[in-house]
Amino acid sequence: MKKLMLLSLFLILANCSAHSVKVGKRCTTPTADGSFEKSYVWIVDKTTVQNFDKKINKENCIKNS
């Protein structure tokens, strides 16, 4: 229960700063060697949040499987 409360508090505080929190499975495009990043929680700078979904999205996870 403590872990859940700490995670919730972190997400709330992170949302109040200069960053935005995106929740959900998203992946980056694979590099030349085939490696990619996958996460369920992404912290994004508010100035680049418009371009975030173009580069890191759910469709990349399907392509990388």
PDB file of N, CA, C and O in Angstrom:
ATOM      1  N   MET A   1       0.817  -1.186   0.000  1.00  0.00           N
ATOM      2  CA  MET A   1       0.000   0.000   0.000  1.00  0.00           C
ATOM      3  C   MET A   1       0.866   1.258   0.000  1.00  0.00           C
ATOM      4  O   MET A   1       0.528   2.256  -0.638  1.00  0.00           O
ATOM      5  N   LYS A   2       1.991   1.200   0.725  1.00  0.00           N
ATOM      6  CA  LYS A   2       2.890   2.353   0.764  1.00  0.00           C
ATOM      7  C   LYS A   2       3.469   2.635  -0.616  1.00  0.00           C
ATOM      8  O   LYS A   2       3.607   3.792  -1.015  1.00  0.00           O
ATOM      9  N   LYS A   3       3.806   1.574  -1.341  1.00  0.00           N
ATOM     10  CA  LYS A   3       4.378   1.756  -2.673  1.00  0.00           C
ATOM     11  C   LYS A   3       3.377   2.412  -3.613  1.00  0.00           C
ATOM     12  O   LYS A   3       3.746   3.270  -4.414  1.00  0.00           O
ATOM     13  N   LEU A   4       2.125   2.016  -3.521  1.00  0.00           N
ATOM     14  CA  LEU A   4       1.086   2.590  -4.357  1.00  0.00           C
ATOM     15  C   LEU A   4       0.887   4.069  -4.036  1.00  0.00           C
ATOM     16  O   LEU A   4       0.717   4.884  -4.943  1.00  0.00           O
ATOM     17  N   MET A   5       0.906   4.412  -2.761  1.00  0.00           N
ATOM     18  CA  MET A   5       0.760   5.814  -2.364  1.00  0.00           C
ATOM     19  C   MET A   5       1.949   6.647  -2.834  1.00  0.00           C
ATOM     20  O   MET A   5       1.766   7.771  -3.301  1.00  0.00           O
ATOM     21  N   LEU A   6       3.151   6.117  -2.719  1.00  0.00           N
ATOM     22  CA  LEU A   6       4.340   6.847  -3.169  1.00  0.00           C
ATOM     23  C   LEU A   6       4.328   7.044  -4.674  1.00  0.00           C
ATOM     24  O   LEU A   6       4.682   8.117  -5.164  1.00  0.00           O
ATOM     25  N   LEU A   7       3.927   6.024  -5.408  1.00  0.00           N
ATOM     26  CA  LEU A   7       3.852   6.144  -6.859  1.00  0.00           C
ATOM     27  C   LEU A   7       2.805   7.176  -7.258  1.00  0.00           C
ATOM     28  O   LEU A   7       3.042   7.979  -8.160  1.00  0.00           O
ATOM     29  N   SER A   8       1.666   7.163  -6.607  1.00  0.00           N
ATOM     30  CA  SER A   8       0.612   8.138  -6.889  1.00  0.00           C
ATOM     31  C   SER A   8       1.080   9.554  -6.580  1.00  0.00           C
ATOM     32  O   SER A   8       0.842  10.475  -7.361  1.00  0.00           O
ATOM     33  N   LEU A   9       1.735   9.726  -5.461  1.00  0.00           N
ATOM     34  CA  LEU A   9       2.260  11.035  -5.088  1.00  0.00           C
ATOM     35  C   LEU A   9       3.293  11.513  -6.101  1.00  0.00           C
ATOM     36  O   LEU A   9       3.296  12.684  -6.480  1.00  0.00           O
ATOM     37  N   PHE A  10       4.160  10.621  -6.537  1.00  0.00           N
ATOM     38  CA  PHE A  10       5.164  10.971  -7.539  1.00  0.00           C
ATOM     39  C   PHE A  10       4.511  11.434  -8.828  1.00  0.00           C
ATOM     40  O   PHE A  10       4.937  12.435  -9.404  1.00  0.00           O
ATOM     41  N   LEU A  11       3.485  10.731  -9.296  1.00  0.00           N
ATOM     42  CA  LEU A  11       2.815  11.114 -10.536  1.00  0.00           C
ATOM     43  C   LEU A  11       2.126  12.462 -10.405  1.00  0.00           C
ATOM     44  O   LEU A  11       2.137  13.257 -11.345  1.00  0.00           O
ATOM     45  N   ILE A  12       1.535  12.725  -9.265  1.00  0.00           N
ATOM     46  CA  ILE A  12       0.872  14.014  -9.044  1.00  0.00           C
ATOM     47  C   ILE A  12       1.891  15.147  -9.021  1.00  0.00           C
ATOM     48  O   ILE A  12       1.682  16.186  -9.648  1.00  0.00           O
ATOM     49  N   LEU A  13       2.986  14.950  -8.304  1.00  0.00           N
ATOM     50  CA  LEU A  13       4.008  15.993  -8.220  1.00  0.00           C
ATOM     51  C   LEU A  13       4.713  16.213  -9.553  1.00  0.00           C
ATOM     52  O   LEU A  13       5.042  17.347  -9.902  1.00  0.00           O
ATOM     53  N   ALA A  14       4.944  15.155 -10.284  1.00  0.00           N
ATOM     54  CA  ALA A  14       5.616  15.285 -11.572  1.00  0.00           C
ATOM     55  C   ALA A  14       4.736  16.032 -12.569  1.00  0.00           C
ATOM     56  O   ALA A  14       5.244  16.727 -13.449  1.00  0.00           O
ATOM     57  N   ASN A  15       3.446  15.896 -12.435  1.00  0.00           N
ATOM     58  CA  ASN A  15       2.524  16.579 -13.325  1.00  0.00           C
ATOM     59  C   ASN A  15       2.487  18.076 -13.060  1.00  0.00           C
ATOM     60  O   ASN A  15       2.124  18.842 -13.953  1.00  0.00           O
ATOM     61  N   CYS A  16       2.848  18.511 -11.872  1.00  0.00           N
ATOM     62  CA  CYS A  16       2.801  19.930 -11.520  1.00  0.00           C
ATOM     63  C   CYS A  16       4.049  20.685 -11.959  1.00  0.00           C
ATOM     64  O   CYS A  16       4.057  21.915 -11.922  1.00  0.00           O
ATOM     65  N   SER A  17       5.077  20.003 -12.363  1.00  0.00           N
ATOM     66  CA  SER A  17       6.326  20.656 -12.729  1.00  0.00           C
ATOM     67  C   SER A  17       6.331  20.995 -14.220  1.00  0.00           C
ATOM     68  O   SER A  17       5.268  21.128 -14.827  1.00  0.00           O
ATOM     69  N   ALA A  18       7.474  21.128 -14.789  1.00  0.00           N
ATOM     70  CA  ALA A  18       7.625  21.466 -16.201  1.00  0.00           C
ATOM     71  C   ALA A  18       7.530  20.238 -17.090  1.00  0.00           C
ATOM     72  O   ALA A  18       7.843  20.304 -18.279  1.00  0.00           O
ATOM     73  N   HIS A  19       7.104  19.122 -16.525  1.00  0.00           N
ATOM     74  CA  HIS A  19       6.999  17.887 -17.280  1.00  0.00           C
ATOM     75  C   HIS A  19       5.583  17.349 -17.236  1.00  0.00           C
ATOM     76  O   HIS A  19       4.793  17.695 -16.357  1.00  0.00           O
ATOM     77  N   SER A  20       5.283  16.509 -18.187  1.00  0.00           N
ATOM     78  CA  SER A  20       3.991  15.849 -18.251  1.00  0.00           C
ATOM     79  C   SER A  20       4.225  14.352 -18.115  1.00  0.00           C
ATOM     80  O   SER A  20       5.251  13.840 -18.562  1.00  0.00           O
ATOM     81  N   VAL A  21       3.290  13.654 -17.506  1.00  0.00           N
ATOM     82  CA  VAL A  21       3.414  12.211 -17.320  1.00  0.00           C
ATOM     83  C   VAL A  21       2.455  11.520 -18.280  1.00  0.00           C
ATOM     84  O   VAL A  21       1.254  11.791 -18.269  1.00  0.00           O
ATOM     85  N   LYS A  22       2.987  10.629 -19.109  1.00  0.00           N
ATOM     86  CA  LYS A  22       2.177   9.813 -20.013  1.00  0.00           C
ATOM     87  C   LYS A  22       2.177   8.397 -19.464  1.00  0.00           C
ATOM     88  O   LYS A  22       3.233   7.841 -19.162  1.00  0.00           O
ATOM     89  N   VAL A  23       0.988   7.815 -19.335  1.00  0.00           N
ATOM     90  CA  VAL A  23       0.860   6.473 -18.796  1.00  0.00           C
ATOM     91  C   VAL A  23       0.273   5.575 -19.870  1.00  0.00           C
ATOM     92  O   VAL A  23      -0.711   5.932 -20.518  1.00  0.00           O
ATOM     93  N   GLY A  24       0.879   4.410 -20.057  1.00  0.00           N
ATOM     94  CA  GLY A  24       0.426   3.451 -21.046  1.00  0.00           C
ATOM     95  C   GLY A  24       1.623   2.858 -21.767  1.00  0.00           C
ATOM     96  O   GLY A  24       2.683   3.482 -21.827  1.00  0.00           O
ATOM     97  N   LYS A  25       1.468   1.669 -22.311  1.00  0.00           N
ATOM     98  CA  LYS A  25       2.569   0.992 -22.988  1.00  0.00           C
ATOM     99  C   LYS A  25       2.901   1.732 -24.280  1.00  0.00           C
ATOM    100  O   LYS A  25       2.052   1.886 -25.158  1.00  0.00           O
ATOM    101  N   ARG A  26       4.138   2.183 -24.381  1.00  0.00           N
ATOM    102  CA  ARG A  26       4.632   2.884 -25.566  1.00  0.00           C
ATOM    103  C   ARG A  26       6.072   2.457 -25.823  1.00  0.00           C
ATOM    104  O   ARG A  26       6.810   2.120 -24.898  1.00  0.00           O
ATOM    105  N   CYS A  27       6.454   2.479 -27.092  1.00  0.00           N
ATOM    106  CA  CYS A  27       7.799   2.065 -27.483  1.00  0.00           C
ATOM    107  C   CYS A  27       8.409   3.073 -28.441  1.00  0.00           C
ATOM    108  O   CYS A  27       7.701   3.797 -29.141  1.00  0.00           O
ATOM    109  N   THR A  28       9.732   3.107 -28.458  1.00  0.00           N
ATOM    110  CA  THR A  28      10.437   3.923 -29.435  1.00  0.00           C
ATOM    111  C   THR A  28      10.649   3.105 -30.701  1.00  0.00           C
ATOM    112  O   THR A  28      10.449   1.890 -30.705  1.00  0.00           O
ATOM    113  N   THR A  29      11.052   3.770 -31.768  1.00  0.00           N
ATOM    114  CA  THR A  29      11.371   3.042 -32.993  1.00  0.00           C
ATOM    115  C   THR A  29      12.708   2.331 -32.802  1.00  0.00           C
ATOM    116  O   THR A  29      13.580   2.843 -32.100  1.00  0.00           O
ATOM    117  N   PRO A  30      12.882   1.168 -33.412  1.00  0.00           N
ATOM    118  CA  PRO A  30      14.148   0.439 -33.229  1.00  0.00           C
ATOM    119  C   PRO A  30      15.315   1.155 -33.908  1.00  0.00           C
ATOM    120  O   PRO A  30      15.149   1.803 -34.942  1.00  0.00           O
ATOM    121  N   THR A  31      16.492   1.024 -33.310  1.00  0.00           N
ATOM    122  CA  THR A  31      17.703   1.598 -33.880  1.00  0.00           C
ATOM    123  C   THR A  31      18.272   0.636 -34.922  1.00  0.00           C
ATOM    124  O   THR A  31      17.662  -0.391 -35.222  1.00  0.00           O
ATOM    125  N   ALA A  32      19.424   0.962 -35.466  1.00  0.00           N
ATOM    126  CA  ALA A  32      20.044   0.135 -36.494  1.00  0.00           C
ATOM    127  C   ALA A  32      20.371  -1.266 -35.982  1.00  0.00           C
ATOM    128  O   ALA A  32      20.326  -2.227 -36.751  1.00  0.00           O
ATOM    129  N   ASP A  33      20.699  -1.397 -34.696  1.00  0.00           N
ATOM    130  CA  ASP A  33      21.018  -2.722 -34.147  1.00  0.00           C
ATOM    131  C   ASP A  33      19.786  -3.454 -33.617  1.00  0.00           C
ATOM    132  O   ASP A  33      19.909  -4.556 -33.083  1.00  0.00           O
ATOM    133  N   GLY A  34      18.590  -2.851 -33.760  1.00  0.00           N
ATOM    134  CA  GLY A  34      17.351  -3.511 -33.368  1.00  0.00           C
ATOM    135  C   GLY A  34      16.908  -3.266 -31.937  1.00  0.00           C
ATOM    136  O   GLY A  34      15.895  -3.816 -31.507  1.00  0.00           O
ATOM    137  N   SER A  35      17.643  -2.452 -31.191  1.00  0.00           N
ATOM    138  CA  SER A  35      17.247  -2.185 -29.805  1.00  0.00           C
ATOM    139  C   SER A  35      16.212  -1.062 -29.757  1.00  0.00           C
ATOM    140  O   SER A  35      16.199  -0.173 -30.608  1.00  0.00           O
ATOM    141  N   PHE A  36      15.352  -1.122 -28.749  1.00  0.00           N
ATOM    142  CA  PHE A  36      14.337  -0.098 -28.563  1.00  0.00           C
ATOM    143  C   PHE A  36      13.985   0.007 -27.089  1.00  0.00           C
ATOM    144  O   PHE A  36      14.333  -0.867 -26.296  1.00  0.00           O
ATOM    145  N   GLU A  37      13.287   1.087 -26.724  1.00  0.00           N
ATOM    146  CA  GLU A  37      12.868   1.294 -25.345  1.00  0.00           C
ATOM    147  C   GLU A  37      11.370   1.064 -25.230  1.00  0.00           C
ATOM    148  O   GLU A  37      10.605   1.456 -26.111  1.00  0.00           O
ATOM    149  N   LYS A  38      10.949   0.418 -24.129  1.00  0.00           N
ATOM    150  CA  LYS A  38       9.538   0.173 -23.865  1.00  0.00           C
ATOM    151  C   LYS A  38       9.273   0.504 -22.411  1.00  0.00           C
ATOM    152  O   LYS A  38      10.040   0.121 -21.527  1.00  0.00           O
ATOM    153  N   SER A  39       8.166   1.228 -22.162  1.00  0.00           N
ATOM    154  CA  SER A  39       7.814   1.581 -20.800  1.00  0.00           C
ATOM    155  C   SER A  39       6.313   1.828 -20.696  1.00  0.00           C
ATOM    156  O   SER A  39       5.638   2.051 -21.701  1.00  0.00           O
ATOM    157  N   TYR A  40       5.806   1.786 -19.482  1.00  0.00           N
ATOM    158  CA  TYR A  40       4.405   2.083 -19.214  1.00  0.00           C
ATOM    159  C   TYR A  40       4.219   3.483 -18.636  1.00  0.00           C
ATOM    160  O   TYR A  40       3.102   3.999 -18.629  1.00  0.00           O
ATOM    161  N   VAL A  41       5.298   4.108 -18.151  1.00  0.00           N
ATOM    162  CA  VAL A  41       5.250   5.467 -17.616  1.00  0.00           C
ATOM    163  C   VAL A  41       6.345   6.280 -18.291  1.00  0.00           C
ATOM    164  O   VAL A  41       7.519   5.914 -18.230  1.00  0.00           O
ATOM    165  N   TRP A  42       5.968   7.379 -18.935  1.00  0.00           N
ATOM    166  CA  TRP A  42       6.911   8.254 -19.609  1.00  0.00           C
ATOM    167  C   TRP A  42       6.777   9.655 -19.025  1.00  0.00           C
ATOM    168  O   TRP A  42       5.661  10.143 -18.846  1.00  0.00           O
ATOM    169  N   ILE A  43       7.880  10.296 -18.729  1.00  0.00           N
ATOM    170  CA  ILE A  43       7.897  11.673 -18.254  1.00  0.00           C
ATOM    171  C   ILE A  43       8.435  12.522 -19.395  1.00  0.00           C
ATOM    172  O   ILE A  43       9.571  12.348 -19.836  1.00  0.00           O
ATOM    173  N   VAL A  44       7.595  13.450 -19.867  1.00  0.00           N
ATOM    174  CA  VAL A  44       7.885  14.209 -21.081  1.00  0.00           C
ATOM    175  C   VAL A  44       7.922  15.695 -20.757  1.00  0.00           C
ATOM    176  O   VAL A  44       7.095  16.191 -19.992  1.00  0.00           O
ATOM    177  N   ASP A  45       8.874  16.395 -21.334  1.00  0.00           N
ATOM    178  CA  ASP A  45       8.948  17.840 -21.194  1.00  0.00           C
ATOM    179  C   ASP A  45       7.727  18.472 -21.865  1.00  0.00           C
ATOM    180  O   ASP A  45       7.351  18.062 -22.963  1.00  0.00           O
ATOM    181  N   LYS A  46       7.113  19.450 -21.230  1.00  0.00           N
ATOM    182  CA  LYS A  46       5.883  20.039 -21.762  1.00  0.00           C
ATOM    183  C   LYS A  46       6.096  20.772 -23.076  1.00  0.00           C
ATOM    184  O   LYS A  46       5.138  20.980 -23.820  1.00  0.00           O
ATOM    185  N   THR A  47       7.327  21.169 -23.382  1.00  0.00           N
ATOM    186  CA  THR A  47       7.582  21.852 -24.651  1.00  0.00           C
ATOM    187  C   THR A  47       7.635  20.878 -25.825  1.00  0.00           C
ATOM    188  O   THR A  47       7.454  21.291 -26.970  1.00  0.00           O
ATOM    189  N   THR A  48       7.877  19.606 -25.568  1.00  0.00           N
ATOM    190  CA  THR A  48       7.966  18.610 -26.643  1.00  0.00           C
ATOM    191  C   THR A  48       6.839  17.589 -26.614  1.00  0.00           C
ATOM    192  O   THR A  48       6.893  16.591 -27.331  1.00  0.00           O
ATOM    193  N   VAL A  49       5.823  17.824 -25.799  1.00  0.00           N
ATOM    194  CA  VAL A  49       4.751  16.845 -25.659  1.00  0.00           C
ATOM    195  C   VAL A  49       3.961  16.671 -26.963  1.00  0.00           C
ATOM    196  O   VAL A  49       3.405  15.597 -27.195  1.00  0.00           O
ATOM    197  N   GLN A  50       3.898  17.693 -27.813  1.00  0.00           N
ATOM    198  CA  GLN A  50       3.179  17.572 -29.080  1.00  0.00           C
ATOM    199  C   GLN A  50       3.850  16.584 -30.023  1.00  0.00           C
ATOM    200  O   GLN A  50       3.158  15.884 -30.763  1.00  0.00           O
ATOM    201  N   ASN A  51       5.170  16.507 -30.019  1.00  0.00           N
ATOM    202  CA  ASN A  51       5.911  15.606 -30.906  1.00  0.00           C
ATOM    203  C   ASN A  51       6.116  14.227 -30.303  1.00  0.00           C
ATOM    204  O   ASN A  51       6.575  13.316 -30.991  1.00  0.00           O
ATOM    205  N   PHE A  52       5.786  14.061 -29.042  1.00  0.00           N
ATOM    206  CA  PHE A  52       6.047  12.803 -28.338  1.00  0.00           C
ATOM    207  C   PHE A  52       5.329  11.628 -28.986  1.00  0.00           C
ATOM    208  O   PHE A  52       5.938  10.584 -29.219  1.00  0.00           O
ATOM    209  N   ASP A  53       4.034  11.785 -29.280  1.00  0.00           N
ATOM    210  CA  ASP A  53       3.252  10.682 -29.831  1.00  0.00           C
ATOM    211  C   ASP A  53       3.683  10.283 -31.232  1.00  0.00           C
ATOM    212  O   ASP A  53       3.415   9.159 -31.657  1.00  0.00           O
ATOM    213  N   LYS A  54       4.334  11.162 -31.950  1.00  0.00           N
ATOM    214  CA  LYS A  54       4.838  10.817 -33.284  1.00  0.00           C
ATOM    215  C   LYS A  54       6.052   9.892 -33.187  1.00  0.00           C
ATOM    216  O   LYS A  54       6.226   9.002 -34.020  1.00  0.00           O
ATOM    217  N   LYS A  55       6.884  10.103 -32.176  1.00  0.00           N
ATOM    218  CA  LYS A  55       8.116   9.332 -32.032  1.00  0.00           C
ATOM    219  C   LYS A  55       7.955   8.092 -31.159  1.00  0.00           C
ATOM    220  O   LYS A  55       8.532   7.045 -31.450  1.00  0.00           O
ATOM    221  N   ILE A  56       7.172   8.211 -30.092  1.00  0.00           N
ATOM    222  CA  ILE A  56       7.013   7.127 -29.120  1.00  0.00           C
ATOM    223  C   ILE A  56       5.526   6.825 -29.010  1.00  0.00           C
ATOM    224  O   ILE A  56       4.756   7.631 -28.488  1.00  0.00           O
ATOM    225  N   ASN A  57       5.125   5.641 -29.513  1.00  0.00           N
ATOM    226  CA  ASN A  57       3.699   5.319 -29.541  1.00  0.00           C
ATOM    227  C   ASN A  57       3.462   3.823 -29.435  1.00  0.00           C
ATOM    228  O   ASN A  57       4.406   3.033 -29.410  1.00  0.00           O
ATOM    229  N   LYS A  58       2.192   3.442 -29.372  1.00  0.00           N
ATOM    230  CA  LYS A  58       1.804   2.037 -29.208  1.00  0.00           C
ATOM    231  C   LYS A  58       2.069   1.224 -30.479  1.00  0.00           C
ATOM    232  O   LYS A  58       2.353   0.029 -30.399  1.00  0.00           O
ATOM    233  N   GLU A  59       1.978   1.860 -31.643  1.00  0.00           N
ATOM    234  CA  GLU A  59       2.214   1.147 -32.897  1.00  0.00           C
ATOM    235  C   GLU A  59       3.637   0.618 -33.002  1.00  0.00           C
ATOM    236  O   GLU A  59       3.863  -0.436 -33.597  1.00  0.00           O
ATOM    237  N   ASN A  60       4.596   1.336 -32.432  1.00  0.00           N
ATOM    238  CA  ASN A  60       5.983   0.868 -32.442  1.00  0.00           C
ATOM    239  C   ASN A  60       6.134  -0.425 -31.643  1.00  0.00           C
ATOM    240  O   ASN A  60       6.978  -1.257 -31.975  1.00  0.00           O
ATOM    241  N   CYS A  61       5.335  -0.604 -30.602  1.00  0.00           N
ATOM    242  CA  CYS A  61       5.403  -1.843 -29.806  1.00  0.00           C
ATOM    243  C   CYS A  61       4.972  -3.034 -30.649  1.00  0.00           C
ATOM    244  O   CYS A  61       5.551  -4.115 -30.543  1.00  0.00           O
ATOM    245  N   ILE A  62       3.960  -2.841 -31.481  1.00  0.00           N
ATOM    246  CA  ILE A  62       3.487  -3.926 -32.356  1.00  0.00           C
ATOM    247  C   ILE A  62       4.546  -4.236 -33.406  1.00  0.00           C
ATOM    248  O   ILE A  62       4.790  -5.407 -33.698  1.00  0.00           O
ATOM    249  N   LYS A  63       5.176  -3.224 -33.974  1.00  0.00           N
ATOM    250  CA  LYS A  63       6.230  -3.413 -34.982  1.00  0.00           C
ATOM    251  C   LYS A  63       7.447  -4.127 -34.411  1.00  0.00           C
ATOM    252  O   LYS A  63       8.073  -4.932 -35.100  1.00  0.00           O
ATOM    253  N   ASN A  64       7.788  -3.837 -33.151  1.00  0.00           N
ATOM    254  CA  ASN A  64       8.981  -4.390 -32.527  1.00  0.00           C
ATOM    255  C   ASN A  64       8.806  -5.819 -32.043  1.00  0.00           C
ATOM    256  O   ASN A  64       9.795  -6.488 -31.742  1.00  0.00           O
ATOM    257  N   SER A  65       7.581  -6.300 -31.963  1.00  0.00           N
ATOM    258  CA  SER A  65       7.336  -7.664 -31.441  1.00  0.00           C
ATOM    259  C   SER A  65       7.807  -8.728 -32.358  1.00  0.00           C
ATOM    260  O   SER A  65       7.669  -9.912 -32.052  1.00  0.00           O
TER     261      SER A  65
END
